[in-house]
Structure formats: structure tokens, C-alpha cells
């Protein structure tokens, strides 16, 4: 079991490394992928003996050809510090997505496969210079991971840190940990929690058990520009508690850094899009440079959980009060006593995100609805009690080239940032009209919130007269398919008719009705069927 060092001051760690800040370009970068390669090289893993494995996507030599989402490739470093040209490892690859996780022991390599033939984590045994397929390992719920999984085995082979998307993920990808509990048995991957995982993307975790430091890429932690490498320190043996992540400033560039691995305590390789036309390259440094790892790690800000009464500024706390004077002999009996303590209400915080790309929307306006009137209000120092007292019922977020997004006061949170997802108005993007409701079994629009929401769409379309829109209606799979398709088309038509009545040009609006043929959730549960009953708006050319 991992034994954390609980002191948060890690000490000064200025290590020598092939590393330097891309922002100052004071040292020469060595590109291990080849200049401006039109493929993504991801998730580098060092397995010793001069060998670096990584995943290369969409290369014509991949098992699945140019459409293959990722095969395992290898480059080697010789005793003179020179790196060989990367070669394809067909013995470790499939026609699906393949990812080297690292060595479980000196002769056993763990590989993640995602494809029609294999899905999950598998053991490969080394025989000479080749790797032979050995067997799958048992990891409960691994099949629930979707999309591109990244990660690595910690040194010693006791933990696998994985990044991927599951139903319990906060964002596009979250980081999880699985512990080895038998020769081929691993525990169910457990989320590292909200200190590490944000509503954005956290990928490519690398954990160093000797220091207790976790290195990972994120696009939403404080200071992230695109994707950057962040570092956090484990504060508990079960990885439930972490220090607040810090950006590894020395590694940051105007591009995106999505993974890092240590070749030794004094050398690193990482991925960057800085000089590769948007494709991720593997890079290291030719000159020895001090590696500046943050030397202090602070616990994240915590908020005591207490029972709150109806007043948002009054918290009820429980204290133990001695029945007898404190000078009495022996241990006095105690009684439970409650009292109310005035606490200062926290200001609201906002995290406005581009829903598709999972990056921050920096320049936005905050609008408040009071009665029938909308007005702009300051973004900072807003409190729920003040909003209620001034009669505000609804908040709306506006940003150039984005559809407006609204949130009611009942949905606001004070103990954590309020995440606002915004949809950019560009060709192919779709907006779920989640506040548009219909009378049950009909295409008649419900009044109230539905009209308020559609009025916001009208305003946006009026400000962007060149946009052309397709409105698509969907139902669940219950009932007659023909009737479902007709109902979905009628509902799309009802939305169009409302927009036209409010002044939107009819020729800009097209409609489709898909019935239950395009579900976004399982129809086996009512919750899933509810999600499938929807209307969407899509930007067209």
C-alpha cells in the first residue's frame, strides 16, 4: 500500500533534466516524433533498457490503417543519448485503440485495448525482443470507460492510474486509480475526486510513489491555457485526499501539453503541439537544465459540512457542554447543546465552458431577469441572498459567437464554482433545447419557461442573421414508430412556428423529425427515455 508523506512542504526539488520552459526557448527542444508529423503521438511510457513506448494515431502502418485510432510504437535511446526513429510494435497492437500502461514487473507489460476483438487491460510477456500476448486481467467496470483512455502503471506495479470517461465522470475525462489485489486481479477504478477532476479534461496521469506526486494534463485547473501539465501531492493512503494541483509552469507553452513521463529522476519526455500544426509530438531537451518542480503543496480549501436552517447565513452547530464546573473532580457529564452562528455568505463563482472543446470562455456577460426586464449585472461579488432581495428570477450568460445559457437561482451553488456550458454557434454544433417543454403527448408548447427560453434564442438569431438552423425533434422508442416520427416532426415544427412568429425569417429554419431512431440514452429506464424525448437545434452551412 502506498504510504503518503503528510508534510505538504516537499522540499526544494531542483533536478537536472532535459527540460526547460517552452515560453522562453532558452534551450533547444529535441523532437522524438519527427518534424511536423501529421499524426498524434500520445501517452509516452518508459519501460527501461532504453525503450520508450507511446501511442500513435492515424498512421498508415497501424494495424487498422490510417483510420486506426492508435497503435503502440517504440523509440530507443542509446548510450550516447541519441534517439532512434520510431518503429511500429505490431505485436502489441490491434485494429482498435491500443495504449501501453507500463511494466507490472520486469517481464510483464500491461496494455489497454479498446476494440471489437479486445477491451480492457491485458498482460504481455517478454520473450527476447518480442512481446507475447499472455492473458486479460480482471478489473471490474473497466468496460464502462468510453473514448480515448490514457494512463500508466506506477513504479512497482501496484497501481494503475487511468483517465477516461464514465457515467460518474465530472468532465470529458476524469482520473481514476486501480490497485493490484491478486496475480491478475485489480480493484474497480476509483475516481480521485473533485480536487483533481474538473468539468473539463484531466488526462495522462503519471504517479511517482517515491514522492507521492501525480502529474497529469488538464485544461480547466487554475492557470491552464489549452492543456497544461499539473502536479498534485497525495495526502492519504487511499488517494482520496490531494493537495491543490499546481501548474508546472516550466513545461507550459502556447501549445497544449497532454502527457509527461520520467525516463529517470533527471530526465523527462512530454507531448506538445507547440511546433506540430496541432498534432502532438514527443519532445525532450538536448541540454541539461534544472528541473523546477514546485516545492510547496497546499491542501485545497475545505468547507465544513454542517446542517443549515432556512436562513442561508445561519449555520446550526453542535457543541458538548459540561454539566458540572470544569474544576470538578473526575470527568464531568456532558449535554448536547445547539446554537446558531452567523456565517458570511460566499460570493458566487462561475466556470463558463465551451461545451464542445471543454475550454474556458473568458469574455462573457452576466444578465439578470427581474420581472420581464433583463439587465447586465457585475460578474463578481454576486450573492444569492442579494439576487433574491432584488427580485432576480433568472440569470443568463452571453458571449460572442455562443448561444446564451441560463440558470435559475434554485440551481446556483455557493460552495463550488457554478459550471455554465455554452454552445458555440458554428457549423455542425447542436444545442439541446432543454427548457422547451410540450404538453404530454402533443406538439403544444408549454408556456412560461419554454417561451422565456425560446425568446432568448430569438434574440440570438436576430443578432446573428447569417445563421441557418435545423430544428430536430426526437422521441423515445415507446409506441408506434410512425406516430413517434410524426410527433417529433410536429414538435420541431411548433418550435419553428414560434420563432417565426417572433420575427425570425422562415427561410433560415429547417425541421426534421426522427422519432425514436436517434437515442442519446438507454430506453430501458424512464430517466433514459426522458433524455431521448428532446428537441435540438443544429447550425447548418
NUGUMAR-20448 format. One record per residue (C-alpha): residue number from 1; x, y, z. Coordinates in steps of 0.1 Angstrom, whole numbers, plus 5000, padded with zeros to 4 digits. Each point is the difference from the previous one (the first is absolute). Layout:
BEGIN
[site NUM; [X; Y; Z]]
...
***
This chain:
BEGIN
[site 1; [5000; 5000; 5000]]
[site 2; [5012; 5035; 4992]]
[site 3; [5012; 5019; 5031]]
[site 4; [4996; 5037; 4995]]
[site 5; [5023; 5026; 5015]]
[site 6; [4976; 5023; 5017]]
[site 7; [5022; 5031; 5002]]
[site 8; [4988; 5023; 4972]]
[site 9; [5033; 5017; 4996]]
[site 10; [5018; 4976; 4977]]
[site 11; [5034; 5017; 5002]]
[site 12; [5019; 5017; 4973]]
[site 13; [5001; 4977; 4969]]
[site 14; [5022; 5016; 4974]]
[site 15; [5010; 4969; 4980]]
[site 16; [5022; 4999; 4969]]
[site 17; [4980; 4991; 4970]]
[site 18; [4997; 5002; 4962]]
[site 19; [4974; 5027; 5006]]
[site 20; [4993; 5037; 4998]]
[site 21; [4971; 5024; 4996]]
[site 22; [4987; 5001; 4965]]
[site 23; [4989; 5036; 5007]]
[site 24; [5036; 5013; 5001]]
[site 25; [5016; 4976; 4975]]
[site 26; [5033; 5002; 5018]]
[site 27; [5008; 4964; 4992]]
[site 28; [4996; 4980; 4968]]
[site 29; [4972; 4975; 4998]]
[site 30; [5007; 4966; 4986]]
[site 31; [4970; 4987; 4981]]
[site 32; [4996; 4962; 5003]]
[site 33; [4971; 4997; 4976]]
[site 34; [5016; 5016; 4969]]
[site 35; [4994; 5035; 4988]]
[site 36; [4963; 5009; 4996]]
[site 37; [4987; 4965; 4998]]
[site 38; [4963; 4998; 4990]]
[site 39; [4992; 4976; 5028]]
[site 40; [4993; 5003; 5037]]
[site 41; [5026; 4984; 5023]]
[site 42; [4986; 4995; 5034]]
[site 43; [5005; 4985; 5035]]
[site 44; [5038; 4993; 5001]]
[site 45; [5010; 4972; 5023]]
[site 46; [5036; 4992; 5010]]
[site 47; [5006; 4963; 5006]]
[site 48; [5038; 5000; 5004]]
[site 49; [5028; 4985; 4979]]
[site 50; [4999; 5032; 4979]]
[site 51; [4964; 4993; 4988]]
[site 52; [4972; 5026; 4999]]
[site 53; [4966; 4988; 4989]]
[site 54; [4972; 5023; 4988]]
[site 55; [4967; 5000; 4981]]
[site 56; [5000; 5014; 4965]]
[site 57; [4966; 5007; 4983]]
[site 58; [4990; 4999; 4964]]
[site 59; [5032; 4987; 4985]]
[site 60; [4999; 4980; 4968]]
[site 61; [5021; 4973; 5015]]
[site 62; [4976; 4995; 5029]]
[site 63; [4981; 4966; 5000]]
[site 64; [4968; 5018; 4991]]
[site 65; [5017; 5023; 4975]]
[site 66; [4996; 5038; 4999]]
[site 67; [4966; 4998; 5019]]
[site 68; [5015; 4980; 5029]]
[site 69; [4995; 5022; 5031]]
[site 70; [5034; 4989; 5015]]
[site 71; [5026; 4973; 4999]]
[site 72; [5031; 4995; 5022]]
[site 73; [5033; 5012; 4987]]
[site 74; [5035; 5000; 5014]]
[site 75; [5031; 5022; 5000]]
[site 76; [5033; 4992; 5017]]
[site 77; [5027; 5021; 5016]]
[site 78; [5036; 4988; 4996]]
[site 79; [5029; 5005; 5024]]
[site 80; [5010; 5032; 4982]]
[site 81; [4966; 5016; 5006]]
[site 82; [4988; 4996; 4964]]
[site 83; [4964; 4989; 4993]]
[site 84; [4992; 4976; 4972]]
[site 85; [4973; 5005; 4975]]
[site 86; [4967; 4986; 5013]]
[site 87; [4989; 4966; 4989]]
[site 88; [4965; 4984; 5001]]
[site 89; [4995; 4972; 5026]]
[site 90; [4975; 4978; 4982]]
[site 91; [5004; 4973; 5028]]
[site 92; [4983; 5025; 5024]]
[site 93; [4974; 5015; 4977]]
[site 94; [4965; 4992; 4987]]
[site 95; [4977; 5016; 4975]]
[site 96; [4985; 5020; 5028]]
[site 97; [5014; 5024; 5026]]
[site 98; [5032; 4988; 5018]]
[site 99; [5018; 5015; 5029]]
[site 100; [5031; 4988; 5018]]
[site 101; [4995; 5005; 5038]]
[site 102; [5035; 4989; 5011]]
[site 103; [5017; 4971; 5018]]
[site 104; [4982; 4981; 5027]]
[site 105; [5033; 4982; 5006]]
[site 106; [5032; 4996; 4981]]
[site 107; [4986; 4975; 4975]]
[site 108; [4963; 5010; 4999]]
[site 109; [4986; 5029; 4981]]
[site 110; [4965; 5013; 5005]]
[site 111; [4981; 5013; 4969]]
[site 112; [4965; 5015; 4997]]
[site 113; [4981; 4990; 4969]]
[site 114; [4967; 5014; 4988]]
[site 115; [4985; 4983; 4970]]
[site 116; [4977; 4973; 4987]]
[site 117; [5025; 4972; 5007]]
[site 118; [5014; 5011; 5034]]
[site 119; [4988; 5025; 5026]]
[site 120; [5017; 5006; 5034]]
[site 121; [5034; 4995; 5014]]
[site 122; [5022; 4971; 4989]]
[site 123; [5033; 4985; 5010]]
[site 124; [5029; 4995; 4975]]
[site 125; [5030; 4979; 5008]]
[site 126; [5035; 5008; 4987]]
[site 127; [5018; 4974; 4979]]
[site 128; [5033; 5012; 4986]]
[site 129; [4992; 5033; 4982]]
[site 130; [4963; 4991; 4994]]
[site 131; [4969; 5003; 5022]]
[site 132; [4976; 4970; 5000]]
[site 133; [4964; 5003; 5010]]
[site 134; [4995; 4984; 5033]]
[site 135; [4965; 5005; 5015]]
[site 136; [4974; 5026; 5010]]
[site 137; [4999; 5014; 5035]]
[site 138; [4969; 5003; 5021]]
[site 139; [4990; 5036; 5006]]
[site 140; [4963; 5005; 5009]]
[site 141; [4982; 5027; 4981]]
[site 142; [5028; 5007; 4976]]
[site 143; [4975; 4995; 4972]]
[site 144; [4982; 5032; 5010]]
[site 145; [5029; 5022; 4988]]
[site 146; [4993; 5017; 4967]]
[site 147; [5021; 5020; 4976]]
[site 148; [5038; 5003; 5001]]
[site 149; [5014; 4985; 5032]]
[site 150; [5034; 5011; 5012]]
[site 151; [5021; 4992; 5030]]
[site 152; [5029; 4980; 5014]]
[site 153; [5011; 4975; 5026]]
[site 154; [5018; 5015; 5030]]
[site 155; [5035; 4988; 5007]]
[site 156; [4999; 4967; 5019]]
[site 157; [4969; 4988; 4981]]
[site 158; [4975; 5005; 5028]]
[site 159; [4977; 5027; 4986]]
[site 160; [4986; 5009; 4966]]
[site 161; [4990; 5036; 4995]]
[site 162; [4975; 5003; 4972]]
[site 163; [4982; 5029; 4983]]
[site 164; [4968; 4996; 4981]]
[site 165; [4963; 5008; 4999]]
[site 166; [4974; 4981; 5020]]
[site 167; [4965; 5008; 5011]]
[site 168; [5013; 5013; 5033]]
[site 169; [5026; 5023; 4984]]
[site 170; [4999; 5037; 5008]]
[site 171; [5013; 5010; 4966]]
[site 172; [5010; 4985; 4967]]
[site 173; [5028; 4979; 5016]]
[site 174; [5006; 4994; 5037]]
[site 175; [5029; 4983; 5017]]
[site 176; [4995; 4967; 5019]]
[site 177; [5023; 4976; 5019]]
[site 178; [4999; 4962; 5002]]
[site 179; [5020; 4979; 5025]]
[site 180; [5015; 4966; 4993]]
[site 181; [4984; 4974; 5023]]
[site 182; [5011; 4968; 4984]]
[site 183; [5021; 4985; 4972]]
[site 184; [4975; 5010; 4974]]
[site 185; [4975; 5018; 5022]]
[site 186; [4997; 5038; 5003]]
[site 187; [4974; 5021; 5019]]
[site 188; [4973; 5019; 4984]]
[site 189; [5014; 5034; 4988]]
[site 190; [4991; 5027; 5026]]
[site 191; [4998; 5037; 4992]]
[site 192; [5026; 5023; 5015]]
[site 193; [4973; 5024; 5009]]
[site 194; [4991; 5037; 4993]]
[site 195; [5034; 5014; 5011]]
[site 196; [5016; 4983; 4970]]
[site 197; [4971; 4996; 4976]]
[site 198; [4983; 5031; 4985]]
[site 199; [4971; 5004; 4976]]
[site 200; [5026; 5001; 4973]]
[site 201; [5027; 4975; 4990]]
[site 202; [5025; 4983; 5023]]
[site 203; [5022; 4975; 4980]]
[site 204; [5032; 4980; 4999]]
[site 205; [5007; 4995; 5038]]
[site 206; [5035; 4991; 5011]]
[site 207; [5005; 4992; 5037]]
[site 208; [5034; 4999; 5017]]
[site 209; [4996; 4980; 5033]]
[site 210; [5034; 5011; 5013]]
[site 211; [4989; 5037; 5002]]
[site 212; [4962; 4994; 5001]]
[site 213; [4996; 5024; 4970]]
[site 214; [4975; 4996; 4973]]
[site 215; [5007; 5016; 4966]]
[site 216; [4971; 5005; 4976]]
[site 217; [4986; 5022; 4973]]
[site 218; [4971; 5023; 5005]]
[site 219; [4982; 5027; 4981]]
[site 220; [4980; 5015; 5029]]
[site 221; [5021; 5002; 5030]]
[site 222; [5012; 5035; 5011]]
[site 223; [5024; 5014; 4974]]
[site 224; [4993; 4975; 4972]]
[site 225; [5004; 5013; 4965]]
[site 226; [4988; 4973; 4977]]
[site 227; [5014; 4970; 5017]]
[site 228; [5029; 5002; 5025]]
[site 229; [5018; 4976; 5024]]
[site 230; [4989; 5003; 5036]]
[site 231; [5014; 4984; 5032]]
[site 232; [4983; 4989; 5032]]
[site 233; [5011; 4982; 5031]]
[site 234; [4982; 4970; 5015]]
[site 235; [4990; 5007; 5036]]
[site 236; [4984; 4967; 5009]]
[site 237; [5008; 4963; 4994]]
[site 238; [4968; 4994; 4981]]
[site 239; [5006; 5029; 4976]]
[site 240; [4967; 5017; 5012]]
[site 241; [5018; 5032; 5011]]
[site 242; [5023; 5021; 4979]]
[site 243; [5017; 5033; 5002]]
[site 244; [4988; 5028; 4977]]
[site 245; [5014; 4994; 4965]]
[site 246; [5027; 5024; 4989]]
[site 247; [5009; 5008; 4964]]
[site 248; [5035; 4988; 4989]]
[site 249; [5009; 5035; 4987]]
[site 250; [5034; 4989; 4986]]
[site 251; [4983; 4976; 4976]]
[site 252; [4973; 5023; 4988]]
[site 253; [4999; 5013; 4964]]
[site 254; [4975; 5018; 4978]]
[site 255; [4991; 4966; 4987]]
[site 256; [4985; 4971; 5019]]
[site 257; [5019; 4976; 5023]]
[site 258; [4980; 4968; 5005]]
[site 259; [5024; 4975; 5016]]
[site 260; [5034; 4997; 5017]]
[site 261; [5021; 4970; 5012]]
[site 262; [5033; 4997; 5018]]
[site 263; [5028; 4981; 4983]]
[site 264; [5020; 5003; 5032]]
[site 265; [4999; 5023; 5030]]
[site 266; [5019; 5025; 4979]]
[site 267; [4984; 4997; 4965]]
[site 268; [4965; 5004; 4986]]
[site 269; [4981; 4996; 4968]]
[site 270; [4967; 5018; 4993]]
[site 271; [4976; 5007; 4972]]
[site 272; [4993; 5034; 4986]]
[site 273; [4982; 5015; 4970]]
[site 274; [5023; 5031; 5000]]
[site 275; [5018; 4993; 4967]]
[site 276; [4979; 4974; 4983]]
[site 277; [4970; 5017; 4984]]
[site 278; [4976; 4988; 5027]]
[site 279; [5013; 4964; 5001]]
[site 280; [5016; 4987; 5032]]
[site 281; [5037; 4993; 4999]]
[site 282; [5024; 4983; 5025]]
[site 283; [5028; 5024; 5011]]
[site 284; [5028; 5001; 5024]]
[site 285; [5031; 5024; 5004]]
[site 286; [5035; 4998; 4987]]
[site 287; [5016; 5020; 5027]]
[site 288; [5001; 4992; 5038]]
[site 289; [4978; 5025; 5018]]
[site 290; [4987; 5002; 5036]]
[site 291; [4966; 4985; 5002]]
[site 292; [4978; 5023; 5021]]
[site 293; [4973; 4980; 5017]]
[site 294; [4978; 5020; 5024]]
[site 295; [5014; 4996; 5036]]
[site 296; [4969; 5008; 5020]]
[site 297; [4966; 4983; 4997]]
[site 298; [4970; 5014; 5019]]
[site 299; [4969; 4982; 5010]]
[site 300; [4969; 5012; 4981]]
[site 301; [4976; 5024; 5016]]
[site 302; [4974; 4980; 5019]]
[site 303; [4966; 5009; 5013]]
[site 304; [4986; 4984; 5031]]
[site 305; [4968; 4981; 4994]]
[site 306; [4973; 5011; 5024]]
[site 307; [4963; 5000; 5002]]
[site 308; [4985; 5032; 4987]]
[site 309; [4966; 5014; 5009]]
[site 310; [4978; 5021; 4978]]
[site 311; [5021; 5030; 5004]]
[site 312; [5030; 4998; 4976]]
[site 313; [5022; 5020; 5023]]
[site 314; [4994; 4980; 5032]]
[site 315; [5016; 4966; 5007]]
[site 316; [4990; 4977; 5028]]
[site 317; [5029; 4984; 5018]]
[site 318; [5001; 4975; 5028]]
[site 319; [5023; 5003; 5030]]
[site 320; [5005; 4980; 5032]]
[site 321; [4995; 5019; 5032]]
[site 322; [5011; 4986; 5035]]
[site 323; [4972; 4997; 5025]]
[site 324; [5023; 5006; 5029]]
[site 325; [5026; 5028; 5004]]
[site 326; [5033; 4992; 4983]]
[site 327; [5018; 5000; 5034]]
[site 328; [4980; 4970; 5012]]
[site 329; [5019; 4968; 5008]]
[site 330; [4998; 4973; 4973]]
[site 331; [4985; 5003; 4965]]
[site 332; [4968; 5020; 5000]]
[site 333; [4969; 4988; 4982]]
[site 334; [4991; 5019; 4968]]
[site 335; [4969; 5011; 4983]]
[site 336; [4994; 5008; 4964]]
[site 337; [4993; 5036; 4992]]
[site 338; [4992; 5017; 4967]]
[site 339; [5005; 5036; 4992]]
[site 340; [4998; 5021; 4969]]
[site 341; [5030; 5017; 4987]]
[site 342; [5000; 5028; 4974]]
[site 343; [5022; 4991; 4970]]
[site 344; [5008; 5022; 4971]]
[site 345; [4984; 4990; 4967]]
[site 346; [5025; 4992; 4973]]
[site 347; [4999; 5018; 4967]]
[site 348; [4990; 4980; 4969]]
[site 349; [5028; 4987; 4978]]
[site 350; [4997; 4992; 4963]]
[site 351; [5017; 4975; 4977]]
[site 352; [4987; 5007; 4965]]
[site 353; [5010; 4972; 4976]]
[site 354; [4999; 4994; 4962]]
[site 355; [4980; 4968; 5001]]
[site 356; [5016; 4984; 4970]]
[site 357; [5037; 5009; 5006]]
[site 358; [4999; 5001; 5038]]
[site 359; [5019; 5032; 5002]]
[site 360; [4992; 5031; 5020]]
[site 361; [4980; 5028; 4984]]
[site 362; [5017; 5030; 5015]]
[site 363; [4980; 5030; 4986]]
[site 364; [4964; 4997; 5010]]
[site 365; [4972; 5022; 5013]]
[site 366; [4976; 4992; 5029]]
[site 367; [4964; 5010; 4995]]
[site 368; [4973; 4999; 5027]]
[site 369; [4962; 4998; 4995]]
[site 370; [4978; 5020; 5023]]
[site 371; [4964; 4997; 4990]]
[site 372; [4999; 5004; 4962]]
[site 373; [5032; 5020; 4998]]
[site 374; [5036; 4988; 4994]]
[site 375; [5029; 5021; 5011]]
[site 376; [5038; 4995; 5002]]
[site 377; [5015; 4995; 5035]]
[site 378; [5036; 4997; 5012]]
[site 379; [5015; 4966; 4998]]
[site 380; [5019; 5003; 5033]]
[site 381; [4986; 5001; 5036]]
[site 382; [4965; 4988; 4993]]
[site 383; [4983; 4982; 5028]]
[site 384; [4968; 4979; 4999]]
[site 385; [4983; 5020; 5028]]
[site 386; [5007; 5033; 4983]]
[site 387; [4986; 4987; 4967]]
[site 388; [4969; 4988; 5017]]
[site 389; [4995; 5032; 5019]]
[site 390; [5002; 5020; 4967]]
[site 391; [4974; 4978; 4984]]
[site 392; [5022; 4981; 4975]]
[site 393; [4985; 4968; 4988]]
[site 394; [5024; 4988; 4973]]
[site 395; [5036; 5006; 4989]]
[site 396; [5012; 4998; 4964]]
[site 397; [5036; 4997; 4987]]
[site 398; [5009; 5016; 4967]]
[site 399; [5032; 4999; 4979]]
[site 400; [5008; 5009; 4965]]
[site 401; [4994; 4971; 4975]]
[site 402; [4983; 4979; 5028]]
[site 403; [4964; 4992; 5006]]
[site 404; [4988; 5015; 5033]]
[site 405; [4998; 4977; 5030]]
[site 406; [4977; 5005; 5029]]
[site 407; [4998; 4988; 5036]]
[site 408; [4973; 5004; 5027]]
[site 409; [5009; 5012; 5035]]
[site 410; [4989; 4966; 5013]]
[site 411; [5028; 4984; 4980]]
[site 412; [5028; 5022; 5014]]
[site 413; [5027; 4986; 5022]]
[site 414; [5020; 5020; 5026]]
[site 415; [5026; 4974; 5011]]
[site 416; [5015; 4994; 4966]]
[site 417; [5001; 5018; 4966]]
[site 418; [4968; 4999; 4979]]
[site 419; [5008; 4983; 4968]]
[site 420; [4984; 5016; 4970]]
[site 421; [5002; 4981; 4967]]
[site 422; [4997; 5021; 4969]]
[site 423; [4996; 4989; 4964]]
[site 424; [5019; 5018; 4973]]
[site 425; [4980; 5009; 4969]]
[site 426; [5021; 4983; 4974]]
[site 427; [4991; 4976; 4972]]
[site 428; [4991; 4965; 5014]]
[site 429; [4996; 5010; 5036]]
[site 430; [4967; 4991; 5017]]
[site 431; [4982; 5017; 5028]]
[site 432; [4976; 4979; 5022]]
[site 433; [4969; 5020; 5006]]
[site 434; [4997; 4986; 5035]]
[site 435; [4976; 5026; 5013]]
[site 436; [4975; 4995; 4971]]
[site 437; [4970; 4979; 5013]]
[site 438; [4969; 4987; 4984]]
[site 439; [4966; 4990; 5013]]
[site 440; [5001; 4963; 5005]]
[site 441; [4995; 4980; 4968]]
[site 442; [4995; 5031; 4978]]
[site 443; [5020; 5026; 4981]]
[site 444; [4985; 5029; 5020]]
[site 445; [5027; 5021; 5017]]
[site 446; [4998; 5005; 5037]]
[site 447; [5000; 5037; 5010]]
[site 448; [5022; 5017; 5026]]
[site 449; [5036; 4987; 4999]]
[site 450; [4996; 4986; 4965]]
[site 451; [4991; 5034; 4986]]
[site 452; [5027; 5018; 5020]]
[site 453; [5026; 4976; 4987]]
[site 454; [4989; 5003; 4964]]
[site 455; [5000; 5038; 5002]]
[site 456; [5037; 4998; 5009]]
[site 457; [5006; 4979; 4968]]
[site 458; [4980; 5026; 4980]]
[site 459; [5022; 5028; 5014]]
[site 460; [5032; 4981; 4991]]
[site 461; [4988; 4992; 4965]]
[site 462; [4990; 5036; 4994]]
[site 463; [5036; 5010; 5010]]
[site 464; [5014; 4974; 4976]]
[site 465; [4980; 5003; 4968]]
[site 466; [5022; 4978; 4979]]
[site 467; [4995; 4968; 5021]]
[site 468; [4978; 4973; 4985]]
[site 469; [4985; 4975; 5024]]
[site 470; [4986; 4965; 4999]]
[site 471; [4975; 4991; 5028]]
[site 472; [4998; 4963; 5007]]
[site 473; [4974; 4983; 5020]]
[site 474; [5005; 4967; 5018]]
[site 475; [4979; 4975; 5021]]
[site 476; [5008; 4969; 5020]]
[site 477; [4994; 4966; 4984]]
[site 478; [4967; 4993; 5017]]
[site 479; [4969; 4995; 4979]]
[site 480; [4994; 5000; 4962]]
[site 481; [5032; 5011; 4981]]
[site 482; [4979; 5018; 4974]]
[site 483; [4981; 5020; 5025]]
[site 484; [5032; 5009; 5019]]
[site 485; [5016; 5013; 4968]]
[site 486; [4969; 5021; 4993]]
[site 487; [4999; 5014; 5035]]
[site 488; [5037; 5009; 4999]]
[site 489; [4996; 5018; 4968]]
[site 490; [4970; 5019; 5013]]
[site 491; [5019; 5011; 5031]]
[site 492; [5029; 5012; 4979]]
[site 493; [4974; 5019; 4979]]
[site 494; [4985; 5015; 5031]]
[site 495; [5034; 5015; 5010]]
[site 496; [5005; 5013; 4965]]
[site 497; [4966; 5016; 5000]]
[site 498; [5006; 5018; 5033]]
[site 499; [5034; 5014; 4987]]
[site 500; [4984; 5012; 4968]]
[site 501; [4972; 5016; 5019]]
[site 502; [5026; 5019; 5020]]
[site 503; [5017; 5013; 4968]]
[site 504; [5025; 4974; 4989]]
[site 505; [5001; 4995; 4962]]
[site 506; [4982; 4968; 4991]]
[site 507; [5026; 4992; 4973]]
[site 508; [5027; 4998; 5027]]
[site 509; [4983; 4971; 5018]]
[site 510; [4997; 4964; 4989]]
[site 511; [4984; 4972; 5019]]
[site 512; [5005; 4962; 5004]]
[site 513; [4981; 4974; 5020]]
[site 514; [5020; 4969; 5010]]
[site 515; [4976; 4982; 5023]]
[site 516; [5019; 4976; 5022]]
[site 517; [5027; 4991; 4974]]
[site 518; [5028; 5022; 5016]]
[site 519; [5000; 4993; 5037]]
[site 520; [5027; 5016; 5022]]
[site 521; [4992; 4978; 5030]]
[site 522; [4986; 4965; 5007]]
[site 523; [4963; 4996; 4996]]
[site 524; [5000; 4973; 5027]]
[site 525; [4994; 5026; 5028]]
[site 526; [4977; 5029; 5004]]
[site 527; [5030; 5023; 5006]]
[site 528; [5015; 4989; 4966]]
[site 529; [4967; 5003; 4982]]
[site 530; [4996; 5035; 5014]]
[site 531; [5034; 5011; 4985]]
[site 532; [4990; 4985; 4966]]
[site 533; [4968; 5022; 4999]]
[site 534; [5016; 5032; 4989]]
[site 535; [5004; 5028; 4974]]
[site 536; [5034; 5010; 4987]]
[site 537; [5011; 5030; 4979]]
[site 538; [5030; 4995; 4976]]
[site 539; [5020; 5026; 4981]]
[site 540; [5001; 4993; 4963]]
[site 541; [5020; 5014; 4971]]
***
